[in-house]
Amino acid sequence: MTHEVQLYCWHFMSYPYLAEDFDSTQDSGWVTVPNSLWDRERSRGLYQQYLDQLVYASELGFDGMVLNEHHQNIYGLMPSPNLLAAALTQKTKRGKIIVLGDLLPLYMNPLRVAEEYAMLDNMSDGRLIAGFAPGSGPETFNYDVASAPSREQFWEAVELIEQAWTRPGPFAFEGKHYPLRYVNPWPQPTQNPHPQIWIPGARSKETLVEISKRGYCYFLSSRSHGKETAKSVQKFQQTLSEHGKTYLPNRMGILMSTYVGETDKIAQEESREGIWYFLRNCLKGHQRREGRQLTFGPGVPYIPVNEFRDYLRHSDPTTPLLGDTQDWGDLQRSQSIIVGSPDTVYQRFMDVLEHAHVGHLLIQFHMGNMSDELARKSMRLFWTEVAPRLKKSTGDMYGKIFAKAEEQAMKESVL
């Protein structure tokens, strides 16, 4: 296995043209944010600019580019990440293309996802990583999808897609939610037996169990990385062990955000506007106490009763969220958006990785209304000044820590 951490460029494609008074005049950037705020003229070429930033990541040498699905918000302008992934298959020649991921309960028939992902895998010559997600709170409102049965629907859809890629067709799929007389998709994926499958989750025991049983990669869906991230790794390790599997870093990834400048002072000065636009506007209605919360609440998204009970028992509704950040000190303590010189960024990334041994870092560089020039500068400095040290340090560290575990995992794959 590759011991060194894999580094990916994740673009959320936020809407960058909000008026300065948005925070004071609108109660949310999600679901109910008026689409009359969309500026048709200023938005011409926006998708091309964002795609070109991902192409630039490929040219620099990043291990991959990450897209995901969002609806009816200013946080992420990607209701169909597969369209953007298709563009990347033609505009790039290297690097994985990760869609993390299609929201399966929103599709009337998930066989459509199996077909589109197979097309993308062929178009990219086997570079696709297939992400599947059940959706979070806003989809309950956006698409009027019932939250309670969505988990059951989701895992049935995942099973259908994997079978569509691995079972000779045509065959009948006797599902509760998706009964199909003929499953026989053309084309089949380029990768054999199928692309890697990644599943995001927010520490749900049910999700960890299903990922462990099925052999998928787990992506921790969290924007803050302190002690809880290390606990999540330990929880995943334990769950894998309970199912006769061995944890290796390449089984898990996390999201981090960064801005790299020549010095700490320059980095803060250059990134300030973009980061605070992102915190105040894009996270309003999502990870801010102020405003109308439209992504989380009782039953939204669906959480098993016992897990929601534990959440209520151990959570404090007055605790500030990421979007409530007031200054650089708050931001640093959250371990979410790391800003500084190459030395500072390297050390703070390693502070996380030394406690949470994950093998995939999915990194957001563009934030809020950040300019194309600054986003590219940060990406370039990260790749040339930070990435080589991260790869060497994690390669050495993981090689020592997981040598025996790697031997055990190889035995498991043979059995």
Summary of the structure (lengths in Angstrom):
residues: 415
radius of gyration: 20.8
end to end distance: 18.0
largest distance: 62.2
contacts: 1387
relative contact order: 0.15
helix: 47%
strand: 15%
